[in-house]
C-alpha cells in the first residue's frame, strides 16, 4: 500500500495528528503550531503522510516574511522521503530527529547537527544585571544581534528589531549600560517553553553572561514545567553553559540547509 500526502484540512485531522504525535520535546514547534493552527489564515501549513488509515509522518511548513521556510518533520524514513519527493526544497531549512537518515537529503547544500536540550524542573538564580529589554532598546538589541553571522539577524532592519521587542519576551545582560548578551523566552505549549536566540557579543564571551541570562529566565518562569532549547552540536561552550543550568541533552537533530546559508 502506497503513501498518500494530504494537507491538514479540518479539526478532525488536527485531532488525529495530535494523537499520533509523541509528546517528544523535539516535536515542540510542530505541537505548538498544530495546537494554535488557524485553518483560515496564517503562515503555517501542515501535511501528513498516510498509508491506509495510519498516519506515518507529519510536516509543518512555516513561512517567514523573508521568503525562507522552516520545515519541521516527524515520522519514519519512508514518510520523510515522500515529503521530499512532493515539495519544493529551495530556500528551506529542514529540522528533524537524527536517525542515520542523512542520505535522504543527498542534494542538500549543508547538513548540521544540533542538540535538543531540556530542563525538566526549571529554576534559576535571577541576576540584577539581567533586565527585560523594552522596545526602547531596539537599536542596542539590533547592534548586538546583527553580529550573529549565519542567522537572519544581520539582514534585519531596525523596525524588525523593534517589532521583536514589541511581541517577544527578551532578556539582556548589561555591562556599564551596554547590552552584551541576550536570550528570548519563546513560545509555550501547555507547560513547556522554549528559550531561543541566545547570543553574546564576541568581545564579552567566556564571562558567563549568557548563562546568567538563561538562569534569570528559568528563575522567572519556574512555574512552568519544562524548558527546551536547541544548540549546535559543536558549540561546546554553550552546551556546557546550559548544562550548568541543569539542561540535559534529549536528542540529536538534523538541520538541513537548502540554499539559505543559515546555520544553527
Phi and psi in degrees as a GROMACS rama.xvg file:
@    title "Ramachandran Plot"
@    xaxis  label "Phi"
@    yaxis  label "Psi"
@TYPE xy
-88.0524  160.848  UNK-2
-82.0717  144.557  UNK-3
-122.247  136.406  UNK-4
-97.5948  126.987  UNK-5
-129.227  146.991  UNK-6
-86.5704  140.637  UNK-7
-56.8909  123.37  UNK-8
-120.777  -5.10436  UNK-9
-177.405  -179.971  UNK-10
-61.3051  -38.0658  UNK-11
-63.4227  -46.7748  UNK-12
-59.0405  -42.8225  UNK-13
-59.034  -44.8323  UNK-14
-66.2495  -37.0674  UNK-15
-63.7075  -42.4161  UNK-16
-68.3983  -40.845  UNK-17
-59.0137  -35.4579  UNK-18
-70.6874  -37.0257  UNK-19
-85.5602  -21.1578  UNK-20
-71.9226  124.027  UNK-21
-68.7762  145.438  UNK-22
-81.2  62.1113  UNK-23
-85.6535  143.2  UNK-24
-60.1403  -35.3437  UNK-25
-77.9937  -0.00292091  UNK-26
-93.1073  13.4572  UNK-27
-53.0039  -50.8217  UNK-28
-68.6691  -34.0443  UNK-29
-65.0981  -46.7912  UNK-30
-63.7072  -43.3767  UNK-31
-61.9641  -50.4626  UNK-32
-67.3264  -36.4136  UNK-33
-66.1454  -43.3304  UNK-34
-61.1565  -35.3561  UNK-35
-103.235  16.5926  UNK-36
-67.0007  130.811  UNK-37
-105.622  120.101  UNK-38
-74.625  -12.708  UNK-39
-101.689  -41.0806  UNK-40
-136.908  164.494  UNK-41
139.866  170.774  UNK-42
-106.4  5.74608  UNK-43
-110.658  142.681  UNK-44
-136.227  136.397  UNK-45
-114.22  142.062  UNK-46
-133.803  155.164  UNK-47
-137.924  149.757  UNK-48
-99.1211  126.287  UNK-49
-123.84  133.789  UNK-50
-121.706  107.948  UNK-51
64.5471  -124.828  UNK-52
-99.3775  5.06001  UNK-53
-100.414  129.309  UNK-54
-84.7352  123.611  UNK-55
-103.812  -16.6735  UNK-56
-168.969  159.043  UNK-57
-132.619  142.609  UNK-58
-132.289  128.092  UNK-59
-107.916  125.718  UNK-60
-109.625  119.205  UNK-61
-113.453  120.278  UNK-62
-93.6237  126.515  UNK-63
-92.6508  158.678  UNK-64
-62.9563  -22.4335  UNK-65
-74.1489  -10.9729  UNK-66
95.5806  -10.2989  UNK-67
-81.5652  142.06  UNK-68
-112.373  136.076  UNK-69
-98.0494  128.602  UNK-70
-123.183  119.271  UNK-71
-106.074  131.198  UNK-72
-122.662  144.25  UNK-73
-145.207  132.164  UNK-74
148.196  -177.88  UNK-75
-79.8354  169.472  UNK-76
-63.9651  -31.3589  UNK-77
-64.9707  -42.2681  UNK-78
-67.0941  -40.5546  UNK-79
-61.9436  -42.6695  UNK-80
-63.8575  -38.3428  UNK-81
-63.8744  -40.6103  UNK-82
-61.0632  -45.3565  UNK-83
-63.1999  -35.1881  UNK-84
-72.0393  -19.1513  UNK-85
-108.934  -2.20164  UNK-86
-136.304  147.75  UNK-87
-66.7141  139.321  UNK-88
-108.031  -7.13859  UNK-89
-62.3753  143.39  UNK-90
52.3702  47.5522  UNK-91
-134.576  149.935  UNK-92
-118.135  124.461  UNK-93
-97.2652  138.377  UNK-94
-125.245  128.494  UNK-95
-164.286  163.876  UNK-96
-66.3738  134.209  UNK-97
-76.1135  126.075  UNK-98
-148.26  51.8494  UNK-99
51.4354  42.1866  UNK-100
-118.229  21.2509  UNK-101
-62.5362  -29.6669  UNK-102
-63.6604  -17.7216  UNK-103
-65.1256  -26.1284  UNK-104
-110.2  47.4657  UNK-105
-60.9697  -27.5579  UNK-106
-95.0496  7.4807  UNK-107
-71.0169  148.766  UNK-108
-72.0891  -38.0647  UNK-109
-155.589  141.377  UNK-110
-123.708  125.548  UNK-111
-113.299  162.199  UNK-112
-116.857  139.668  UNK-113
-138.471  164.155  UNK-114
-104.802  140.232  UNK-115
-92.0802  122.335  UNK-116
-116.081  149.511  UNK-117
-136.782  141.911  UNK-118
-115.722  110.99  UNK-119
-87.5466  -4.24371  UNK-120
-139.802  72.6122  UNK-121
-55.4019  129.053  UNK-122
-164.972  151.075  UNK-123
-169.407  164.239  UNK-124
-81.4196  136.364  UNK-125
-97.129  135.529  UNK-126
-110.957  138.483  UNK-127
-66.2097  -23.2382  UNK-128
-76.0027  -14.2754  UNK-129
-95.6247  126.187  UNK-130
-130.886  151.639  UNK-131
-68.7438  127.687  UNK-132
-88.209  118.203  UNK-133
-82.6854  170.157  UNK-134
-62.507  -22.3187  UNK-135
-62.9053  -20.3101  UNK-136
-96.9892  20.9824  UNK-137
-62.306  -34.119  UNK-138
-69.3967  -41.6982  UNK-139
-63.2297  -43.7475  UNK-140
-63.9888  -41.5227  UNK-141
-63.1236  -42.5169  UNK-142
-62.1752  -40.5381  UNK-143
-66.3898  -55.3626  UNK-144
-71.1743  -24.0819  UNK-145
-66.7781  -12.2458  UNK-146
-82.1498  -7.33167  UNK-147
-85.3333  88.1642  UNK-148
-67.1955  148.491  UNK-149
84.9375  4.73942  UNK-150
-118.623  -179.218  UNK-151
-74.7738  -19.0729  UNK-152
-60.8606  -42.8477  UNK-153
-62.2213  -18.7442  UNK-154
-92.8918  -3.18203  UNK-155
-85.8219  151.769  UNK-156
-90.8805  168.438  UNK-157
-61.0839  -38.3977  UNK-158
-62.8209  -35.4588  UNK-159
-68.8058  -37.6782  UNK-160
-66.451  -38.4532  UNK-161
-62.4639  -39.5994  UNK-162
-65.5402  -39.1936  UNK-163
-58.3354  -47.218  UNK-164
-70.812  -21.5789  UNK-165
-76.0892  -35.3741  UNK-166
-111.278  -8.93361  UNK-167
-118.339  160.497  UNK-168
-101.435  102.962  UNK-169
-117.465  131.521  UNK-170
-110.593  148.026  UNK-171
-139.117  151.343  UNK-172
-99.8921  129.552  UNK-173
-113.535  135.001  UNK-174
-121.112  115.483  UNK-175
51.3619  41.163  UNK-176
82.8501  -1.22892  UNK-177
-101.367  132.041  UNK-178
-76.4782  117.495  UNK-179
-119.792  -13.0073  UNK-180
-153.576  147.836  UNK-181
-150.805  157.276  UNK-182
-154.847  152.817  UNK-183
-110.746  131.849  UNK-184
-84.8398  106.279  UNK-185
-90.0895  -147.767  UNK-186
-65.7891  155.977  UNK-187
-122.441  141.733  UNK-188
-129.369  114.387  UNK-189
55.4869  -117.477  UNK-190
-109.625  22.1487  UNK-191
-97.4014  148.625  UNK-192
-144.354  155.987  UNK-193
-109.338  136.766  UNK-194
-103.488  126.454  UNK-195
-139.415  173.903  UNK-196
52.2523  49.1416  UNK-197
-86.802  119.326  UNK-198
-149.993  142.321  UNK-199
-125.372  139.386  UNK-200
-51.4112  129.431  UNK-201
-54.6455  -26.8354  UNK-202
-80.7346  -4.0362  UNK-203
-127.245  26.3973  UNK-204
-86.0638  167.534  UNK-205
62.738  29.0108  UNK-206
-119.712  4.27218  UNK-207
82.018  11.8518  UNK-208
-67.4261  -46.4177  UNK-209
-62.1435  -38.6455  UNK-210
-61.789  -37.1808  UNK-211
-71.6156  -34.976  UNK-212
-64.6506  -47.0313  UNK-213
-62.046  -42.9777  UNK-214
-59.646  -40.5757  UNK-215
-65.5907  -40.8172  UNK-216
-61.6731  -44.3766  UNK-217
-61.5331  -39.633  UNK-218
-66.6572  -37.8192  UNK-219
-76.1456  -22.0506  UNK-220
-121.26  31.3725  UNK-221
-73.4405  -3.76451  UNK-222
-78.9361  -12.3812  UNK-223
-89.3039  163.291  UNK-224
-88.4873  -35.7821  UNK-225
-142.483  137.015  UNK-226
-111.685  135.244  UNK-227
-127.917  143.604  UNK-228
-150.619  162.878  UNK-229
-120.954  142.144  UNK-230
-147.718  142.818  UNK-231
-56.5872  131.536  UNK-232
-58.4593  -26.7336  UNK-233
-90.6604  -0.842922  UNK-234
-90.0356  76.8533  UNK-235
-61.3414  -39.5962  UNK-236
-64.8446  -40.4282  UNK-237
-68.5888  -42.0183  UNK-238
-60.0151  -43.5484  UNK-239
-65.5938  -37.4824  UNK-240
-64.2666  -40.0847  UNK-241
-68.9754  -37.226  UNK-242
-62.9836  -35.3197  UNK-243
-65.2191  -23.0187  UNK-244
-96.5475  22.6482  UNK-245
69.1966  25.2246  UNK-246
-84.9781  147.377  UNK-247
-126.233  156.008  UNK-248
-73.1911  124.254  UNK-249
-97.3649  -44.9434  UNK-250
-156.617  162.11  UNK-251
-102.89  134.218  UNK-252
-119.846  158.458  UNK-253
-102.103  139.939  UNK-254
-120.294  107.638  UNK-255
-111.72  118.207  UNK-256
-100.249  127.01  UNK-257
-118.475  84.1519  UNK-258
79.3001  15.4155  UNK-259
-98.845  -28.4228  UNK-260
77.4309  1.64742  UNK-261
-79.1825  151.729  UNK-262
-129.398  155.343  UNK-263
